Amino acid sequence: MCGSSLGQPEKGFRKRIDSAITQPTTPIMKQTNVLLLDLNSPCELSKSLRGIIESTQNADLRLQQETIENNDLPRRAESVLPELISRVNPAVIFLVSSWNYLKRAKSIFSSLRRSPPEPPVVVVSDTDAPDEMFELIKLGAADFITPPLTATGILPRLWRLLEQTVRGETLAPRLKDKFLGTKMLIGESQAFLEVVKKMPLIAPGDATVLISGETGTGKEVCARAIHQLSQRANREFVAVNCGSIPIDLVESELFGHERGAFTGAVSSKIGMIQEAEGGTLFLDELDSLPLLAQVKLLRFLQEKEYRAVGATKTRQADVRVIAATNTNIENAVRTGKIRQDLYYRLNMIPIALPPLRERREDIPLLAANFLAQFAQRYHRHVNGFSPDALLKLCRYDWPGNVRELESVVGRAVTFAQQPVIHSQDISLPNPIPKSFQEMKDEMIIQFERTYIQSLLIAFGGNITKAAEAAQKNRRAFFELIRKLRIDVTRFRPKE
């Protein structure tokens, strides 16, 4: 995980995944420069940083790398930096150095402050000591990053600073699409991070992905993140909600049709598969896809070829398919709603997104993010939540998940009468009372999880010893661990 994100209103590290949207056609009027400034000589940190920024392959962003030798740093900083800043005119500066060199770099910050328009400086160093970080913040650093460097840690920071320093110019749209997009996956919970850490591993390949999760958990955002982190990021991301297409038009929408193929087909039409050529096709609500269309989709996944409705020849397309469903996929297969062979083909890489009630510690982070968005969009001077408001948000079960939370926060920002949102500003539906049996089942599961985790902690993740202490058969104990989805490796000593 990348280093601490300073200057953020929330405590802890905010995990972000940059998600893409369709490339806009608005031209960027001015190229944006980013300066990578090495103290002494280029190192592994600067190589990693350069690779991450250049991987975006955005012609509107120009990265320039310069080195200042540390042998005579104060004199060099005074004489070289102003001329360098004037020549490069960077919107953001990444200052890369080991902590030993940074201790002697105070003159760097004083020289930068005398170089209008004083571009923000992000320090990239190998220290993670809080006192040293805050010392650099006092000197004028806008942010501080420590290794390992990752795209999900670097690019959102870069966009945030670009947005602050290049206001009023039309460069924003395409760069924002590249670096951050219009949505973010935010969270620090274990359930969330288990999904996030898979993204960089899944994205580079072309294997099909099947995302499952309740309505509103962020399945499309997850799919866009995979697309944006892949080699297909510069091509189209085409999202299809299978449930919103009339049954008799599904095949035409997916595969296209020829003129006269059916009544009303007065002209030929390309399908969404062809539209996504070279990019990613996202099929949401997969279980709504008619069985005949599932057969054709299966053939396309196997052969990478398809036939438009009414066509006599097959066509080929290079498209990665990501599918999603908010139903129990195994039940859908058993009941015949989804073909078994299609399920096996799509389920090469399964991703299960947790509901918001299972990642309650992320609710304050998500709520703060939505509040900032709506306050800016609606021009409201609202900047936070009171403790009672946060408590109310965290106690609610959120059947609509992140999407419902977004709606609730947007409504609260609209009607808030004070800069801080209080409990009475938050309108939530009355929760449906649960039955005795439902409450009992939840309490039992909570007890089992707490009891087993405490044993695993006590015995360092040793299942055999934990089972003996619980006076249970090891196999039965292991089955209980698997049922509760407890990661035993978390409790084992680090090497």
PEZIFEN-V246736 format. One record per helix or strand of 3 or more residues. SS is the DSSP state (@ for helix, = for strand). FROM is the first residue (numbers start at 1). TO is the last residue. If there is no record, write none. Layout:
SS FROM TO
SS FROM TO
This chain:
= 32 39
@ 44 54
= 61 68
@ 73 88
= 92 96
@ 99 102
@ 106 113
= 120 125
@ 130 139
= 143 146
@ 151 165
@ 172 179
@ 190 203
= 209 212
@ 219 228
= 237 241
@ 242 244
@ 247 255
@ 272 275
= 280 284
@ 286 288
@ 291 303
= 320 325
@ 329 334
@ 340 346
= 349 352
@ 356 358
@ 360 378
@ 387 395
@ 401 415
@ 423 425
@ 436 458
@ 463 470
@ 474 483
@ 488 491
